[in-house]
Amino acid sequence: MSVMENLSPYTPPKIWSANKENGGRFANINRPTAGATHEKELPVGRHPLQLYSLGTPNGVKVTVMLEELLAAGHTGAEYDAWLIRINEGDQFGSGFVSVNPNSKIPALVDRSGATPIRVFESGAILIYLAEKFGAFLPVDAAKRAECLSWLFWQMGSAPFLGGGFGHFYAYAPTKIEYAIDRYAMEVKRQLDVLDQRLAQSQYLAGEEYTIADMAVWPWYGTLVMGQLYEAGEFLQVQTYTHVLRWTKLIAQRPAAQRGRMVNRTFGEPGKQLHERHDASDFDTKTQDKKLNE
């Protein structure tokens, strides 16, 4: 019997409507409309940059960037990282929607000038910070083009990994063979793209560590380390040796390690820092105190 014959027959209606629970892990927050569902102002800390996020791969991109900027001596990159619990619908509060009308994390407000500047979408935030501080984005035209190409490759590819493969493999209420096969094939193709590129250079844009690496690492690095969707064996990630080499190289960077902890609410308690308001928050005693509150 073919895969298609195993599926229950379904004929799409002439006009679709959200008239039933779709199931899955995020069913309670899914809806076909935008905008705020409730009034809730965002908190504001004392630093120039205010980040509203969660320690998912998209959120980690930005916290790694901010920690790398601070490690490189850019004191103006000091930031407050406020936790947005997407499972509880924090992203639909009026304050968050005013910063990101798309209601997705991460969202950033730069209050260093006379007028606050909002920036949403993780790739846009990375470019904004790179240009603001003149760091991690090459100046040379060819190198800059390579960096931005890989950055936007990630932005275009991640929906296949997260919303596609991740959803149907890990979160969907029913395992659909066709959907999992379709997205597994695409994710493996993407891993092969990365592996072939990283066979040629130290980092994605060349020999320099850039925002392209910061964007790709939280998604594909975590995947090949077997820490995303618990799908490492299923996808045979150990075969992508150049991606593994690159992943481990970045994982050794202290700033990347700190960035991965910020706004993290899952995994080992010792690797979670729900909110970050000062560099001292990473100290073990301070962190343990926060986790026990």
N, C-alpha and C positions, 0 to 999 in steps of 0.2 A: 504494500500500500504506500502511495506517495505521501510526502509531507503535506501537500495541499489537501489530500483526501482525509488526513487526520484532523484538520482544522474544522471547527464548526462553521457552517455556511453563514455568510454575513453579506447582506446587501445594504450599502449605505443609503440612508434616507435622502429624499430630494433636498431637504433642508436640515442641516445638523443642529442639534440643540443639546445643551448640557442639562439633561433631565434625569441623570442617574449618577450614582457614586461610581467612579471609575476604578476604585481600589488602588492598591499600591501604597508604598511608604509615605508619599507626599499627597495623598488624596485629600486630606483635610485642608490643604492650602491652595489646591488647584482651582482656578476659575478662569473663565474666558474674557474677563474684563480687567481693566487697569484702574489705578487710582487708590486712594487711601480708604481703608475700611474703618479706621478709628483715629481719634485724635491722640497724638503722643509726640511731644517734642523730643528732639535728640539732646543728649547731654553734651556739654562743651567743656573740655579740659583746659589746661594752662599752656599747652604747646601750640606752635604755629599750625601744625597739621593734625586734623581730626579724622580718624579712620573709623568707619562703621562697617563691621565685617564679621566673618566666621571663618574658622580654620579649615575650610574646604580648599581644594587645589586652587580655585580662583582667588580666594582670600590670601592664601600663602604666597602667591606671586608678589603681592604688594608688601606684605610684612617682611619678606626676604629682601626686597628692594630697599625698604626703609632701614633695615638693620645693616645692610651692606653700605648704604650711604653714611650712616653714623660711624661704622667701622673705618670708613675711608676719611673720616675727619670732617664731614659736612654737618656741623652742629645745628644748622637750620633745619635739618630733617627730623628733629625731635618731634615725637608724635604721641598722641593718646589713641589707643585702639579700644574701641567700645564694642562689646559683644552684641551681635544681632542674631537672635535665635530664630532661624527661619522656620523651624518646625512649629513654633508658637505664633508665627505671623508677624514678628517684629518689623519685617520689611514692608508691611502694609500700613504702618503708622504714618500719620501726616508729616511728621518731621523727616522720616526717611524718604518718603515719596517726593518731598520737595528737593531732596538732593539727587535721588535717582528715580525718575518717573517710571522706570522699567521694573522697580521693586526687586532688584537683584543685588547681592553683595559681590564685590566690595564697593563702597562709595567713600569719597574723600572730599573734605572741605579744607581748602587752604586759607587760613586766616592771617597769613603773614603780612598782607597788604591792607590798604584802607577799605577795600571791598572784598568780602569773602568770595572765593571762587570754588564752584562745585565741579567735581570731575567724577564721572561714572564710566563703567566698563573697565575691566582690569588692564587691558592693553592700553587704553587711553591714559590710565593713571600711570602706568610704567613710562610711557613716552613723556608725559607731563613732568614727572619727577626727574627723568633723565635730562630733559632740556632745562629744567629749573636749576639743577645743580651741575650741569655739564659733566655728567658721569654715566658710564656704562652704556653709552650710545656713541659709536665711532663718529668722528668728524669727517674723515675721509669718505668721499662720495660712494666709492665702490663698497667699502666696508659697511657704511651706514645702510646702503641698499640691501646688502646681504643680511644684516641684523634685522631690519624691518621686515624683510621677506619671511624670515623664520618666525618672527613674532606674529605676523598675520597668518602664517601657516598654522600656528597653534590656535589662534582665535577661530579659524575656520574648521580646524580638525577636531577640537575638543567636543563639540556637540555630538560627534559620532562616537567618541569614547565615553563621555558622561551621559548625555541624554539618550544615546542610542544603546550601545553595548551595556553600559552600567545599569541603565534602567531595566532593560529586558533580562539581563543576567542576574542582577542582584535585587531589584526592587519590585518588579512587576508581580502582581498577584498570581499570574499564571505564566508558566514557562512555555514560550512559543518557539519551537525549534527554528522555524524560518527566520524570525526576527533575530534570535541569538546568532544563528549562522551568518546572516547578512552582516551584522555589525562586528562579529568576531573577525570575519574576513577583512573588513575595512580597517579595523584596529591593527591587525597583523601587518597589513600593507603599510600603514603609517609607521609602525615600528621598524619596518624594513627601510622605509625612506630615511628615518633617523639613523639607523644603523649604518647605512651606506654613506651618509653625510659624515658621521662621526668617525668613520674609518679614514677620512681624508683630513680631518682637522681636530684640534684639541677641544674646541667648543663649537657651537653651531655657526657662529658668524666668522670663525677663523681661530686665531690664537688668543683672542681676547674674550674674557668673560663679560657677557653683556645682558641686557634685559631680555634678549631672546632665550638665553639659558634659564633665566629666572621665571619666564613664562612657561616653558616646556617642562622643566624639572618637576614641579609639584604634581603634574599629571602623569607624564610618561616615566619619570624617574621613580615615582612611588609605585607605579604599575609594575615595572620590571623588578623592583625589590619585593614584590609579592604583598604589598601593603594597600592595594586598592582593589576593592570588590572581591578580595580573596580569589583572584582569577589567574594568579601566576602560573600554576600548573596547567590550567585549562588552555592558556595561550602560549605555553612553552616559552616563557619570557627569557629563560636562561640562554636561549640560542642567540639572543641579540647582544653579543659580547661587547660591541663598541658602545652601545647604549649603557650597558652595565658599567663599563669603565668610566664613562662620563658621569653617570649617576653617582657613583662612589666618590669621584673627585669633588663634586659639588657638596655632597653630604658631609665632607670633612671640613667645610668652611664653617667657622663658629657663627658667623652672621646668618648663614642658611639654617643652621641648627636652631638659633634663636627665633628666626622668622617662622619656622615651622611650628613652634610652640604657641605663638600668639593667637588668641581667640580660639584655641583648640579646646573642645569639650568632650573629646572621645579618645580612646586609646589609653596608654599608660598614664596614670595620674601624675607621675613625675615629669611627664613631657607635655603637660597642659599648663597654659597660662591664660586664663579666661579673659582677662583684660590687662593691657599694658599701659602704664602711665609714666613710668620712669625706668631707666636702665637697671636700677636696683631691684625691680620686680622679678628679675631672673634669678636673684639670689635664692638659694634653696630655702632658707628660713622664711623669707617673705612669701615665696611661692607656696610653701606648705600651708602657711597661715591663710592665704587667699583660698586655697582649695578646700580648707576645712570650714570656711565661713558659711 
